[in-house]
Amino acid sequence: MADKAKLTEEELKSIQTAVSNLNQAKTILGDATNQAHKAQIQVNAMEEAMATSQKELENTYGSISVDLSTGEYEEVVEEAETVEE
């Protein structure tokens, strides 16, 4: 049986390091993507909760604008569109 051709020890270590670094980077990227997905799910849930709260306030007070620092509110009056002839 003939000996198989081999890389030098230095070449082998170099390629092993490169593959290891790539795998590590892919793992980090996967973790970051997973965290971003979880954060997006949380943001969506918070947006839904806020929309529900806004609807409840609108049902109670009508269309209002709220000052979030004081809790004061004023009615929002929609201006009618003017039609030019």
C-alpha positions in Angstrom: 0.0 0.0 0.0 1.4 3.4 -1.0 1.7 6.3 1.5 -0.9 8.9 1.0 0.2 12.5 0.3 -0.1 14.7 3.3 0.0 18.4 4.1 2.8 19.7 6.2 2.1 20.1 9.9 2.0 23.9 9.5 -0.4 23.7 6.5 -2.7 21.3 8.4 -2.7 23.5 11.5 -3.5 26.6 9.4 -6.5 25.0 7.6 -7.7 23.5 10.9 -7.6 27.0 12.5 -9.4 28.6 9.6 -12.2 26.0 9.7 -12.4 26.3 13.5 -12.6 30.1 13.3 -15.3 29.9 10.6 -17.4 27.4 12.6 -17.1 29.7 15.7 -18.2 32.7 13.7 -21.2 30.8 12.3 -22.2 29.8 15.8 -21.9 33.4 17.0 -24.0 34.5 14.0 -26.6 31.8 14.7 -26.9 32.9 18.3 -27.2 36.6 17.3 -29.9 35.7 14.7 -31.8 33.7 17.4 -31.6 36.6 19.8 -32.9 39.0 17.2 -35.8 36.6 16.4 -36.7 36.4 20.1 -36.5 40.2 20.4 -38.7 40.6 17.4 -41.3 38.3 19.0 -41.2 40.4 22.2 -41.5 43.7 20.2 -44.6 42.2 18.3 -46.2 41.2 21.6 -45.5 44.7 23.1 -47.0 46.4 20.0 -50.1 44.2 20.3 -50.5 45.1 24.0 -50.0 48.8 23.2 -52.6 48.6 20.4 -55.1 46.9 22.8 -54.5 49.6 25.4 -55.0 52.3 22.8 -58.3 50.8 21.7 -59.5 50.6 25.3 -58.6 54.3 25.8 -60.3 55.2 22.6 -63.4 53.3 23.6 -63.4 55.2 26.9 -62.3 58.7 25.8 -62.7 58.8 22.1 -60.0 59.9 19.8 -57.4 61.7 22.0 -53.8 62.7 22.2 -52.0 61.9 25.5 -49.1 63.7 27.0 -47.2 60.6 28.3 -45.3 62.6 31.0 -48.4 64.2 32.6 -51.3 62.0 31.6 -53.2 65.0 30.3 -55.0 64.5 27.1 -56.9 66.5 24.5 -59.4 65.4 21.9 -58.1 65.0 18.4 -60.3 66.8 15.9 -59.9 65.6 12.4 -59.9 68.5 9.9 -62.2 68.0 6.9 -60.6 67.9 3.6 -61.3 70.9 1.4 -62.3 70.1 -2.1 -61.2 72.6 -4.7 -63.3 72.9 -7.9 
